[in-house]
Amino acid sequence: MFAATATATTTLHPRFRPPVRAPRRLCPHPSSSFGRLRTHIPVRASAASAPAQREAAGSVPWGCEIESLENAASLERWLVDSGLPEQRLAIQRVDVGERGLVALKNIRNGEKLLFVPPSLIITADSEWSCPEVGDVMKRNSVPDWPLLATYLISEASLEASSRWSNYIAALPRQPYSLLYWTRAELDTYLVASPIRERAIQRITDVIGTYDDLRDRIFSKHSDLFPEEVYNIETFLWSFGILFSRLVRLPSMDGRVALVPWADMLNHSPEVEAFLDFDKSSQGIVFTTDRSYQPGEQVFISYGKKSSGELLLSYGFVPKEGTNPNDSVELLVSLNKTDKCYKEKLQALKRNGLSESESFPLRVTGWPVELMAYAFLVVSPPDMSQRFEEMAVAASNKSSSKPGFRYPELEEQALQFILDCCESNIAKYRKYLEGGDGSQQVSMNAKQVSRTLLLKQIARDLCISERRILYRTQYILRRRLRDMRGGELRALSLFNGLRKLFK
């Protein structure tokens, strides 16, 4: 299990300015490092079609198995020799995550831990072991994420020649990330979950980013960026590392960074501690929000993320019912047979929305934006003058949104949301009760283990997401029953009064 708080949003597939002419090759990459690297997978298709054609990425020739303690111990020794102060934590094999940091001594609530100096973190300003490569990337104004992805590959390929060799040797050879799921695995195991589309889009973005770098920079400086080093396999690895370990440091103007040692911390939904730069100690620290006994694993928060988001970046799903930030995306759409379809679609587009939108459902309820969208969907032609304000409310642009109501449409809007929930529940039921639909093929022991792991992760996610849908379904049915019960009582009372006055 990885440890870090990734940024909430990531911009990939950037447009670069035309690259300048490269300097002479002064920093060759040792070809011997790639004796174990599989043949490069050519990616000449467009970014949109690439995920459908991608097969499982092969292992890169650096890093270690995810549970390796030997490489982690070597990392700790190097960090201490490089200026890391004495720690109250140690790397051990743990129950939650393959490796984690455990308390060596009693740790109090509110205590500051780690104190990793800025000289031991990797940022976009870090010095390149091969400065010619860094110069080309910076002269082309490559954004931080693809810059750091390239930086990791460059440093990893230099092995012991890189200052970061001990850190890279402790990184997982194959990160727990949906980037490493094949399209067939995504289609089979996440067929019911909305996170499948986000995973496909993320893979598309990473491949598109690599394609851009290759076409605009790498191909024009092939002496500095040989394809046997800079290829789609190595970029899937480097982006997997960034998605699972990169942190944003508020006190360093929001700079993103890789923080060795700190990224051995695992996530718990029960804590709110996070990494940041402490100006007084001049180090990366976090402040505990609970006490720990010796031998207990120490946790931080990766952010208030749903189980699907945690799977997307970190490759794990919390135990059912333990994630207070859990949610599931509900897809809703305009009805194309609606007489006012065009007018409603225009109102949505004017406010940055489309005919199909997703809104998060939580155990505690649903957002008012979803209700506004539902009002728009079910509104009749004689309410066309209200379409715009409904679209504004659905787009989160209205400050008066919490007070808007259309009582005459409420029952229809709630029924619309209920129908969407029940349609989604049917998909989960089909997957969970009908088997995963995977074909039986000949597999070795490692492939069998991987398949079982992916199946279990997918089931855990689907059960968590279906639980939220069930809860929403229950609330909606109760509310509709109460509304309709009230109408029946009112009608019964009215009929009784009519009989009384006959």
C-alpha positions, 0 to 999 in steps of 0.5 A: 500500500502506498503512502502519500496524498495525491493532488485532487486534480491533474492536468495531463496531455499538455500542448508544448511549444516546438522544441529547440535543438538539442545539445550534443549528447553528453550523458548517455544512458547505460544500455546494460540497464535494460537487459530485462526490459520487455520490447517497447509497446508501440503507441501510434494510435490516437490517445482516445483509442489507445486504452482499448488497444493497450495490453498489460504493461511489462515490468520496468528494470528498477524498483522492487517488489511492493513488500520488500523491506530490504530496499526500504531499509537501504532507503532509510540508511541513505536518508539518515546519511543524507540528513534525515534526523532521528525518527520515532518511526520505522518501516515494517511489514504491516496489516494495512498496506504491504509496508508502513511506518510504525511507532518506535516509542509512545507518540502523543496526539498533536506531536510533529513527526518526520522532519524530512528536509527540502534537500531530500524531496523531489520537485520540479526544481530538483537538479537533474543528474543528466542536466542536458535532459533537464535543460531540454524539458525546461526550455520546452516549458513542460508542466510539472507532472510530465516533467516529474514523470520524465525526471523519474525515468531519467534518474532511474535509468542512470541507476547508481549514477543518480543521487536518488538511486536508493529511493528509486530502488525502494519504489514498487516495480509495479505500482498498485494503480488502475494504470496497470489494469488492462482494458479487458480487466477494467471492462470485466471487473469494473463493468458496474462501477462509474470509476471504470470510465475515469480509469479509462480516461486516466490511461488515455491522458497518460498515453496522450501525454507520452505521445505529446512528449515523444512527438514534440521533444523525444523524437527530436532529441533521440540522443538524449531520449532513447526509445528503449528508456523513454517509452509507454511502459516506463511512463505508465510506471512513473505516472503510477508513482506520481498518482500514488505518492505525489503530495501538494505542500500548502506552505510551499505555495502549493508545490507538488513533491515526492517526499521519500520516507514520508511516502511509506505512510499509509492511509486511514479514513479515521485520521485527518493528518496530512503532510506539509512544510513546517517553516520553524523546523524547515522540514516536511512534517505531519501533526498527529491527531491521535496517540500511538503506542510502540508497534502501532502503525502510524497513518495520515490521510490521503484526502477526503476521497471516495473508495473509487478514487482511492482505488483509482490512484492508490489501488486499494479499497477501504473495508466496507462502511469504514470510509466516511467520505465514500460516494458513488457517481450517479449518471443522469441524462435528459430524455431525447424524446422530451418535447423541450429537449433542445431548449433544456440542452441549450440551457445546460450548455450555456452553463457548462453542462451537457445532456448527461451529467454525473453527481455524487451520492453519499450515504448522507444524501445527494447534492442540490445540483442533482435535484436541480438537474432532475427538476429540469429533466421533468419540467413541462413545456409551460415552465420553459421560462424556468429552464435557465434558473434550473440549469444555473442551479445544477451548474453550481453557479447560483448563490441562492441555490439552497432555497430554490424549490418547485413543489409541483415537480418534486415528486416527479424529480424524486421519482426520476432520481429513484429510477436512475438509482434502481437502474444502477443497482441492477448493474451491480446486482448483475455483476455481483450475483451473476459472476464476473464474466471472465473467461477461463484461460490458462494462467500461471500461479502469478497470473492466478494470484493477480486475477484473484486480487483484482476480483476481490478489489472490484467486488469490495468497491462494487459492494461499497458503491451499491450500499450507497445506492441502496441507502439512497433508494430507501430514502427516496422510496420513504419520501415518495411514500410519505408524499403520496400518502399525504395526497391520499389522506388529503383526497380522502378528507376532501371526499368525506367533506363532500359527502357530509355537505351533500 
